[in-house]
Amino acid sequence: MSAPLPPLAAIPPDLRTLSDYERRAEAHLTPEAWRHIQEGAGREITLAENRSAFDRIGLLPRAMADLTGSTEIGLLGRRHASPILLAPIAYQRLAHPEGELACVRAAMALDTGMVVSTLSSVPLEDIAAAGQGMARELGRAPAPLWFQLYLQPEREHSLQLVRRAEEAGYEAIVLTVDAALKPAGMTLPAGVEAVNLAGMPRPRQTSVPGGRILLGTPLTDAAPGWDDLAWLREATSLPILVKGLVLGEDAARAVDEGADALIVSNHGGRVLDGLPSALELIQSVAEATQGRVPLLLDGGVRMGTDLAKALALGAAAVLVGRPQMHALAVAGMPGVAHMIHVLRTELEAAMAQLGCPRRDLLTPDRLVMLGGR
């Protein structure tokens, strides 16, 4: 078995789309890392549906429109250059030695927000410092940096993570609620670990014949509950986004409990197979929450037209996950920056061709179901 190729030193002209990066990435990763990045739960029905849902929707351009506009949006009191953020992805050093440091520098170079995972392979403080340093080099304010929180079995450990994020300059907390019972991941190679959780217990359930499997074990006992959201709301003054709600009634309750925004996500098809796509879910969540908070979409975005469709169906912004790891493996920081640039370029082209040069002009009447469905 040949060793993974090193990251490219320059972006070749044939890397034009996010799909191009995905096709190249396998050669730059170990087989274990590639499988970990790409796999979904079960028969990967949800994983496939996250993509195919976009393909079922067509676009209806408005002719001869005034194209004066911008991709800029306001979100949680902050300017964003475009409705694109880098999603929280664990263990980015699986793809490149610099890991999250390369991604945050790319995000800042492209004036793009980033969500940093609890399970980052670089300390959360170092990631924030690298992003802030990059922004200083460019002579501008840093793009928004958010911290994604996996609740720990002991609240004191969760609180430690929140306080560290606050002190490091993160501007929001993203509480993930749908992944407490996800299948165990790959065995991490030497030098890659969840460094933010050093010294904290890591619950893992191993069943034995005749014993409890999941229900009634410490693992399920530690799964997030509504009281945890209430506790977190009291613990921090930062905006809180809840990630992983799929039922409209749960979304509405989260807003009632103090959530400042929601991220509609099925965890990239990694947790429970058979869920609808994030794109389909956002419509029912939007109906239930009635515009009280911004909705973000996470799952399946690979093209600028995907972005336009998500925005037209109610997303205030989208998060991009696996393509980060593809671009990071292929070309490090320049690769991630180029990936963001490609996606923003495609979005602007789609908005111009649709005659919708601003986010607020992208509405459901610009969409049509293909094939009469």
C-alpha positions as CSV (number, residue, x, y, z in Angstrom):
1,M,0.0,0.0,0.0
2,S,1.5,3.3,-1.1
3,A,1.9,6.2,1.4
4,P,-0.5,9.2,1.1
5,L,0.7,11.9,-1.3
6,P,2.0,15.1,0.4
7,P,-0.1,18.3,0.1
8,L,0.3,20.1,-3.2
9,A,2.6,23.1,-3.1
10,A,0.4,25.0,-5.6
11,I,-3.2,24.8,-6.8
12,P,-3.2,23.2,-10.3
13,P,-5.6,24.5,-13.0
14,D,-7.7,21.3,-13.0
15,L,-8.9,22.0,-9.4
16,R,-12.0,24.0,-10.3
17,T,-14.8,22.6,-8.1
18,L,-15.3,21.1,-4.6
19,S,-15.9,17.8,-6.4
20,D,-12.4,18.1,-7.9
21,Y,-11.0,18.3,-4.4
22,E,-13.0,15.3,-3.3
23,R,-11.7,13.2,-6.1
24,R,-8.1,14.1,-5.3
25,A,-8.3,13.9,-1.6
26,E,-8.3,10.1,-1.3
27,A,-4.7,9.9,-2.6
28,H,-3.6,12.4,0.1
29,L,-5.1,10.5,3.0
30,T,-4.5,7.2,4.7
31,P,-7.3,4.6,3.9
32,E,-8.5,4.9,7.5
33,A,-8.7,8.7,7.5
34,W,-10.5,8.7,4.1
35,R,-13.1,6.2,5.3
36,H,-13.6,8.1,8.5
37,I,-14.2,11.4,6.6
38,Q,-16.5,9.9,3.9
39,E,-18.6,7.3,5.8
40,G,-22.2,7.7,7.0
41,A,-24.3,5.7,9.4
42,G,-26.1,2.4,8.4
43,R,-26.6,2.0,4.7
44,E,-25.8,5.7,4.2
45,I,-29.3,6.6,3.0
46,T,-29.2,9.9,4.8
47,L,-25.7,10.6,3.6
48,A,-26.9,10.2,0.0
49,E,-30.1,12.1,0.6
50,N,-28.2,15.2,1.8
51,R,-26.9,15.5,-1.7
52,S,-29.8,14.2,-3.8
53,A,-32.2,16.6,-2.2
54,F,-30.4,19.5,-3.8
55,D,-30.5,17.8,-7.2
56,R,-34.2,17.4,-7.1
57,I,-34.7,21.2,-7.0
58,G,-34.4,23.4,-10.1
59,L,-33.8,27.1,-10.4
60,L,-36.0,29.8,-12.1
61,P,-33.9,32.9,-13.2
62,R,-35.4,36.3,-13.2
63,A,-34.5,38.0,-16.5
64,M,-32.9,41.4,-17.0
65,A,-32.8,42.2,-13.2
66,D,-30.7,44.9,-11.6
67,L,-27.6,43.1,-10.4
68,T,-26.5,45.7,-7.9
69,G,-25.9,43.7,-4.7
70,S,-23.6,41.7,-2.4
71,T,-23.3,38.4,-0.7
72,E,-22.8,40.2,2.7
73,I,-25.2,39.3,5.5
74,G,-25.7,40.2,9.2
75,L,-25.8,37.3,11.6
76,L,-26.0,37.5,15.4
77,G,-24.9,41.1,15.4
78,R,-21.9,40.5,13.2
79,R,-21.1,41.2,9.5
80,H,-20.3,38.1,7.4
81,A,-18.8,38.6,3.9
82,S,-21.0,35.8,2.6
83,P,-23.5,33.3,4.0
84,I,-20.8,30.6,4.3
85,L,-19.1,29.2,7.4
86,L,-16.7,26.4,8.0
87,A,-18.5,23.7,10.0
88,P,-17.1,22.1,13.1
89,I,-14.9,19.1,12.0
90,A,-13.1,17.0,14.5
91,Y,-9.4,15.9,14.3
92,Q,-8.4,18.0,11.3
93,R,-4.7,16.9,11.7
94,L,-5.9,13.6,10.1
95,A,-5.8,15.5,6.9
96,H,-2.8,17.8,7.3
97,P,-0.1,18.4,10.0
98,E,-1.3,21.9,10.6
99,G,-4.9,20.8,11.0
100,E,-7.2,23.5,12.3
101,L,-4.5,26.1,12.2
102,A,-4.5,25.9,8.4
103,C,-8.3,26.0,8.2
104,V,-8.6,29.1,10.5
105,R,-6.0,31.0,8.6
106,A,-7.8,30.2,5.3
107,A,-11.1,31.3,6.8
108,M,-9.6,34.6,8.0
109,A,-7.9,35.1,4.6
110,L,-11.3,34.8,2.9
111,D,-13.2,36.7,5.6
112,T,-15.2,33.7,6.4
113,G,-16.5,32.5,9.8
114,M,-15.4,29.2,11.3
115,V,-16.9,26.9,14.0
116,V,-14.2,25.1,16.0
117,S,-15.0,21.6,17.3
118,T,-14.6,20.5,20.9
119,L,-12.7,17.5,19.3
120,S,-10.2,19.7,17.5
121,S,-6.7,18.3,17.3
122,V,-5.2,21.7,18.1
123,P,-6.0,23.6,21.3
124,L,-8.9,25.9,20.9
125,E,-6.7,28.8,22.2
126,D,-4.1,28.2,19.5
127,I,-6.7,28.2,16.8
128,A,-8.2,31.5,17.9
129,A,-4.7,33.0,18.2
130,A,-3.8,31.8,14.7
131,G,-7.0,33.3,13.3
132,Q,-6.5,36.6,15.1
133,G,-2.8,36.7,13.9
134,M,-3.9,36.1,10.3
135,A,-6.4,38.9,10.5
136,R,-3.8,41.3,11.9
137,E,-1.4,40.4,9.0
138,L,-4.2,41.4,6.6
139,G,-5.0,44.6,8.5
140,R,-8.6,43.9,9.2
141,A,-10.9,42.6,12.0
142,P,-11.1,38.8,12.3
143,A,-14.1,37.0,10.8
144,P,-16.4,35.5,13.4
145,L,-15.1,32.4,15.3
146,W,-17.5,30.2,17.1
147,F,-16.9,27.2,19.5
148,Q,-18.9,24.0,19.1
149,L,-19.6,22.4,22.4
150,Y,-20.1,18.7,23.2
151,L,-21.4,18.5,26.7
152,Q,-19.2,16.5,29.0
153,P,-20.4,14.1,31.7
154,E,-19.5,16.6,34.4
155,R,-20.8,20.2,34.0
156,E,-17.7,21.6,35.5
157,H,-15.8,20.3,32.5
158,S,-18.3,21.7,30.1
159,L,-18.0,25.0,31.9
160,Q,-14.2,24.9,31.6
161,L,-14.6,24.6,27.9
162,V,-17.0,27.5,27.7
163,R,-14.8,29.8,29.8
164,R,-11.7,28.9,27.7
165,A,-13.7,29.8,24.6
166,E,-14.9,33.1,26.0
167,E,-11.3,34.0,27.1
168,A,-9.9,33.1,23.7
169,G,-12.3,35.4,21.9
170,Y,-14.9,33.0,20.5
171,E,-18.1,34.9,19.7
172,A,-20.7,32.2,20.1
173,I,-21.3,28.7,21.5
174,V,-22.7,26.0,19.2
175,L,-24.3,23.3,21.3
176,T,-24.5,20.0,19.4
177,V,-27.4,17.8,20.7
178,D,-27.6,15.0,18.3
179,A,-24.3,13.1,18.6
180,A,-24.1,11.8,22.1
181,L,-24.8,8.3,20.9
182,K,-23.0,8.2,17.5
183,P,-20.9,5.1,16.7
184,A,-17.3,4.9,17.8
185,G,-15.0,6.5,15.3
186,M,-11.6,5.4,14.0
187,T,-8.6,4.6,16.1
188,L,-6.7,7.8,16.0
189,P,-3.0,7.7,14.9
190,A,-0.2,8.9,17.1
191,G,-0.1,12.7,17.4
192,V,-3.9,13.2,16.8
193,E,-6.1,13.5,19.8
194,A,-8.9,15.6,21.4
195,V,-6.5,17.9,23.0
196,N,-9.2,20.2,24.5
197,L,-10.4,17.3,26.6
198,A,-7.0,16.4,28.2
199,G,-7.6,15.2,31.7
200,M,-11.4,14.8,31.3
201,P,-13.1,11.4,31.4
202,R,-14.3,10.1,28.1
203,P,-17.4,7.8,28.5
204,R,-17.6,4.9,26.2
205,Q,-20.1,2.0,26.4
206,T,-19.0,-1.6,25.8
207,S,-21.8,-4.0,26.1
208,V,-21.5,-7.6,27.3
209,P,-23.9,-10.5,26.8
210,G,-26.7,-10.3,29.4
211,G,-25.8,-6.7,30.3
212,R,-27.2,-3.3,29.3
213,I,-26.4,-2.2,25.8
214,L,-27.1,1.5,25.7
215,L,-30.4,2.4,27.5
216,G,-29.8,2.9,31.2
217,T,-26.0,3.3,30.9
218,P,-23.8,6.3,31.8
219,L,-23.5,7.0,28.1
220,T,-27.3,7.6,27.6
221,D,-27.5,9.3,31.0
222,A,-25.1,11.9,29.8
223,A,-27.0,12.7,26.6
224,P,-28.0,16.4,26.4
225,G,-31.4,17.4,27.9
226,W,-33.5,20.5,28.1
227,D,-32.1,21.3,31.5
228,D,-28.6,21.4,29.9
229,L,-29.7,24.1,27.5
230,A,-31.1,26.1,30.4
231,W,-27.9,25.7,32.4
232,L,-25.8,26.8,29.4
233,R,-28.0,29.8,28.9
234,E,-27.4,30.8,32.5
235,A,-23.6,30.1,32.2
236,T,-22.7,32.3,29.3
237,S,-23.7,35.7,27.8
238,L,-22.5,34.6,24.4
239,P,-25.1,33.8,21.7
240,I,-26.0,30.1,21.7
241,L,-26.8,28.2,18.6
242,V,-28.3,24.7,18.9
243,K,-27.2,22.2,16.3
244,G,-28.9,19.0,15.4
245,L,-32.7,19.6,16.1
246,V,-34.9,18.2,13.3
247,L,-38.4,18.4,14.7
248,G,-40.3,21.7,14.4
249,E,-41.7,21.4,18.0
250,D,-38.1,20.8,19.4
251,A,-36.9,23.8,17.4
252,A,-39.6,26.0,18.8
253,R,-38.9,24.9,22.3
254,A,-35.2,25.6,21.9
255,V,-36.0,29.2,20.9
256,D,-38.3,29.5,24.0
257,E,-35.4,28.2,26.1
258,G,-33.1,30.9,24.9
259,A,-31.4,29.7,21.8
260,D,-30.3,32.6,19.6
261,A,-30.1,30.6,16.4
262,L,-30.5,27.0,15.2
263,I,-28.4,24.9,12.9
264,V,-30.6,22.4,11.0
265,S,-28.4,19.3,10.6
266,N,-28.5,15.5,10.6
267,H,-24.8,15.4,11.5
268,G,-23.8,14.7,7.9
269,G,-25.6,11.4,7.9
270,R,-23.2,10.0,10.5
271,V,-25.5,9.4,13.5
272,L,-29.0,8.0,12.5
273,D,-29.6,6.6,9.1
274,G,-33.0,7.3,7.5
275,L,-33.3,11.0,8.5
276,P,-34.5,13.4,5.8
277,S,-32.0,15.7,4.2
278,A,-31.1,18.9,6.0
279,L,-32.5,20.8,3.1
280,E,-35.9,19.2,3.5
281,L,-35.9,19.6,7.3
282,I,-35.3,23.3,7.2
283,Q,-38.7,24.1,5.8
284,S,-40.6,22.5,8.7
285,V,-38.2,24.1,11.2
286,A,-38.8,27.5,9.5
287,E,-42.6,27.0,9.8
288,A,-42.3,26.1,13.5
289,T,-40.0,29.0,14.5
290,Q,-41.7,31.7,12.5
291,G,-38.6,33.7,11.8
292,R,-37.9,34.3,15.6
293,V,-34.2,33.3,15.1
294,P,-31.9,32.7,12.2
295,L,-31.7,29.2,10.8
296,L,-28.5,27.8,9.4
297,L,-28.2,24.6,7.3
298,D,-25.4,22.0,7.6
299,G,-25.3,19.1,5.2
300,G,-24.6,18.3,1.6
301,V,-23.5,21.7,0.2
302,R,-21.0,21.2,-2.6
303,M,-21.9,24.0,-5.1
304,G,-22.9,27.6,-5.3
305,T,-26.3,26.6,-6.6
306,D,-26.8,24.4,-3.5
307,L,-26.2,27.6,-1.4
308,A,-28.7,29.5,-3.4
309,K,-31.3,26.8,-2.9
310,A,-30.7,26.6,0.8
311,L,-31.0,30.4,1.2
312,A,-34.2,30.4,-0.9
313,L,-35.8,27.9,1.5
314,G,-35.1,29.9,4.6
315,A,-31.4,29.4,5.6
316,A,-29.7,32.5,6.8
317,A,-26.3,30.8,6.1
318,V,-24.8,27.4,5.5
319,L,-22.0,25.4,7.0
320,V,-19.5,23.5,4.9
321,G,-18.1,20.3,6.4
322,R,-16.4,17.5,4.5
323,P,-15.1,19.7,1.7
324,Q,-12.8,21.4,4.3
325,M,-11.1,18.1,4.9
326,H,-10.8,17.3,1.2
327,A,-9.2,20.7,0.5
328,L,-7.0,20.5,3.6
329,A,-5.6,17.1,2.6
330,V,-5.0,18.1,-1.0
331,A,-3.3,21.5,-0.5
332,G,-3.3,22.7,3.1
333,M,-4.2,26.3,3.9
334,P,-4.1,27.4,0.2
335,G,-6.5,24.6,-0.6
336,V,-9.1,25.5,2.0
337,A,-8.8,29.2,1.0
338,H,-9.3,28.2,-2.7
339,M,-12.3,26.0,-1.8
340,I,-14.0,28.9,0.0
341,H,-13.2,31.2,-3.0
342,V,-14.7,28.6,-5.4
343,L,-17.9,28.3,-3.4
344,R,-18.3,32.1,-3.1
345,T,-17.6,32.6,-6.8
346,E,-20.2,30.0,-7.7
347,L,-22.7,31.5,-5.3
348,E,-22.3,35.0,-6.8
349,A,-22.6,33.5,-10.3
350,A,-25.8,31.7,-9.3
351,M,-27.3,34.9,-7.7
352,A,-26.5,36.9,-10.8
353,Q,-28.0,34.4,-13.1
354,L,-31.1,34.1,-11.0
355,G,-31.5,37.9,-10.9
356,C,-31.2,37.9,-7.1
357,P,-28.1,39.8,-6.2
358,R,-28.9,40.0,-2.5
359,R,-29.8,37.3,0.1
360,D,-33.3,38.7,0.7
361,L,-34.2,38.3,-3.0
362,L,-33.6,34.5,-2.9
363,T,-37.1,33.3,-2.2
364,P,-39.0,30.0,-2.8
365,D,-40.5,31.3,-6.0
366,R,-37.1,31.0,-7.6
367,L,-37.2,27.3,-7.2
368,V,-39.1,24.4,-8.9
369,M,-39.2,20.7,-8.3
370,L,-37.6,18.9,-11.3
371,G,-39.4,16.0,-13.0
372,G,-42.8,17.2,-11.8
373,R,-42.2,15.9,-8.2
